[in-house]
């Protein structure tokens, strides 16, 4: 099945599948952004409000969480570990593009959450 439509109500995601069934998923924070692929919705919650750094999730057409973005650690110039929250995302072909507040860019498989590429920009 595929995702036909969705709605956001603060921290609640409603997904409508392609036969009209409605499914709901509550998140631990306000939903900032949703990117829809055929059978997966990528959901970004407000990581600053919740203090959650891995603030992007993959949700199937029944609103089940099937993955959460893995923790990515980068070392800065002083040798300190930095862990930024994700602040934006979008489609890049059939892949999910994420960037965080520390300049880390990721390209993920939206069906599995697997990191396909990792880069840095700023």
N, C-alpha and C positions, 0 to 999 in steps of 0.2 A: 504494500500500500504506500501511498504517497501523502504528503502534506498538501492539502488544498488551500487552507487559510489558517490564520492565527490572530489572536488578540492578546494584548498585554493589559493587565490590571495591577499596577505597581509591582508586586513580587510574584504575581500569579500569571502563568502562561496558559492560554487556552489554545489547543490545536484541534483543527477540524480535518479529519482524514478525507480521502477522496470518495468515500461513500456517505459522508455526512455525520459520522460519529464525532462527538466532542470529548476531548481528553484534557486533563488539567495537571499542571505541575507547579508546586510552590517552591520558590528559591529562597536562600537565606539573605537576600537583599533585593533592592529595587532593580528591575530589569532595565538596562540602558539601551540595548540593541539586540536585534534578532536578524540573522541571515539565514534564508531558507534555501536548502538544496532539495532535490527530489523527495527523499525520504528521511532527511535529518534537518533539524533546526539547530543552528549554532546560537547560543544565548550568552550574552555578556551581562553580568550583574555589576552594580556599583561596588567596586573593590575598595574604595576609600571609606565608604559608609560601613562596610562589614569587616574591613581589615583582611579580607581574603585576597591573596595574591594570585591564586589560580582561579580566576573569576570568569572563566569561559567554559561552557558545557555543551555537549552534543546531546540532543534529545530526539528520540525517534517519533514516528507518527502516533504512537500511543502515549506520548509524553513521558516515557521512561528515560532517565538519564543513562546514556550508554558510554559516555566518557567525560572526563574533566581534563582540561589542559594540564600537561605535566609541568612540574616545577622546573624552571630553567634558571640556572645560576650563572652569572657572569662575574668576572673579576674586574674591578675598575683599575685605574692607573696606580692607585696606592695599594693595591693588593687586597682591597676589601670586597667582600661579596655584596652584590646588590641584587635585589629582587623586586622588580617593579610590577605593579598591577597593570593589566591590559586595559588600554584606553580606546582602542579602535579595532575594527575588523571589517572585512569585506570579501567579496568573491574575487578569486583570481583563476579564471577558467573553472575547472571542477574542483578547485582547492580553496581552502579558507586561509586568508591572510590576516595575521594578528600583529599588532605592535603594542609595546608597553611603554610606561613612563620613563624607563631607563634607556630606551633606544633599541631594545631587542625586537627583531622582526622574525616572525615564524610563518612558515607555510605548512599547513596541516591537511591531512586527509580528513574531510568532514565526516566520513562514515566511521572512522576508528579513533580519531584524535591523534594519530601517529604523526610525529614531526617529520616532514619531508625535507625541509630546508631551514637553516637558521642563519640569520645575518644580524647586522647591527647598522643603525642609521642614527644620525643626529647632527 
